[in-house]
Amino acid sequence: MTVAGDLSWPLAHAASRFGDAPAVAAGGRTLTYAELARRVGGVGAALGGLGERIGYLGANSLAHLEAWLAVPAFGRVLVDLNFRLSIDELAFMVQDAAVDVLVADAERRDVAQQLGVDVIGEDEWDALAAGTPVSPPGVEAAALAAISYTGGTTGRPMGVMLSHENLLANARHNLIATGHTANDVWLHFCPMFHVAGTANVFACTWAGGRQVVLPRFDPAAVLAAIERERATHAVFVPTMLAMLLDHPGFDAADLSSLRHIQYAASPIAPELQRRVLDAFDCDVAQFYGMTEAAPTVSHLTPQDHRDEERLGSMGAPVAGVQVQVRGPQGDALAPGEIGELWIRGPNVMLGYWNRPDATAEAIVDGWYRSGDIARADERGYLYMVDRAKDMIITGGENVYSIEVEAVLADHPAVREAAVFGVPHERWGEAVHAVVVLDGDADAEALIEHCRRRIAGFKVPRSVEIRNEALPKSGAGKVLKSELREPFWHGHDRRVS
């Protein structure tokens, strides 16, 4: 019997109620919910021979969506990897999570085979799915379902451990906030290795909606898919919205089927926010969250978007999630006071994989310390002030400055370095570095040094070389706020 909180529930419910209805369209194939459940059961029958932790390296696809529905439901752990990372970064994650087998699409199979584990392709996955299906065994709510890597404050990525309960709670929260129905057509193009790309997979499945999967975001392909599939819902990173609005085919596209779009995962500029509201004749909503919250924390509703006062906020906590703004001693602050966001709810992660110290620091008495600095008004709406730990969000990707600083410091000519985000018209923020040299090097050499060591989105877009030491506090800490201020003066950092 399925145990309460099992991630097999959404698909089992949809197959029972909407078996003959179309479930997913991807790669030229369309499956009903009954067919999708049979394929997931076929994969489940084979998972016992593959190991405990199943990695995935690939673009969005039918197999990728099935991995999220099958691997946790049959008691295994999914480790979904960002294919944009370098081989060294991927190898670290594969080894850290002790991945037993890696599923890879055709484009990334060569990379996957360099990571030291057995690899199966999506064609082999398709053969597994065609096998004789079995029923899910039933999994405890607190069991580990997925390990999702996020940037680490120590310079190494940390695996966020998400349980069945975490992911189901998030699905419920999203169902309440968005109101998914069986009549909806959800267009997926945010990468499924990212929480923004999977946040609505379980919610939409549970509701019996039709899901259309695109391999990646491409403005022309998204516009064409909205017209062709009569899509009603979609989630965008703000960068994607800017690219879509700037696409020459936007004005001529038939977007009349859209009823609801969301943006999340990175900052949105006020100008872009206004352009979106002017351009789309449908509901517009904003979500704020993080991987550690699986990911949804707060929601700026379509109604809120018509209130100028609310537009600068991240919205209010969704039903099921509790948020407090707390001071340095952990005391709850009054409305208007600035402090750190603490988050509690069934969606909050189990902890960080193999990082007990980091887990103990992040989760205190059941509350997750987000590291985000904000204030709340009297009605509970949250307003971001800054980010602790100097995280940069560029085009929806998280970059931790300490990781980039460590790579720069490894260059023999670099004496010290500070990395932070600066405004960027398209990406929201761009990675910028200020370095003090103790040898010969120029900006291009330093950028090339980083490019060989880390993923492209983490590489500084600009490097400023100084002769004098970086400004520091009395305790010797680099004053990044002083370095950052000239770039952000006059800019409004709205964060989703």
Secondary structure, DSSP 8 states (H G I E B T S, - for coil): ---TT-TTHHHHHHHHHHTTSEEEEETTEEEEHHHHHHHHHHHHHHHTTT-SEEEEESSS-HHHHHHHHHTTTTT-EEEEE-TTS-HHHHHHHHHHTT-SEEEE-GGGHHHHTTSSSEEEEHHHHHHHHTS---------TTSEEEEEEE--TTSS-EEEEEEHHHHHHHHHHHHHHH---TT-EEEE-S-TTSHHHHTTHHHHHHHT-EEEE-SS--HHHHHHHHHHHT--EEEE-HHHHHHHHHSTTTTTS--TT--EEEE-SS---HHHHHHHHHH-SSEEEEEEE-GGGSSEEEEE-TTGGG-TTTTTS--EE-TT-EEEEE-TTS-B--TT--EEEEEESTTS-SEETT-HHHHHHHEETTEEEEEEEEEE-TT--EEEEEEGGGEEEETTEEEEHHHHHHHHHTSTTEEEEEEEEEEETTTEEEEEEEEEESSS--HHHHHHHHHTTS-GGGS-SEEEEESS---B-TTS-B-HHHHHHHHHTT------
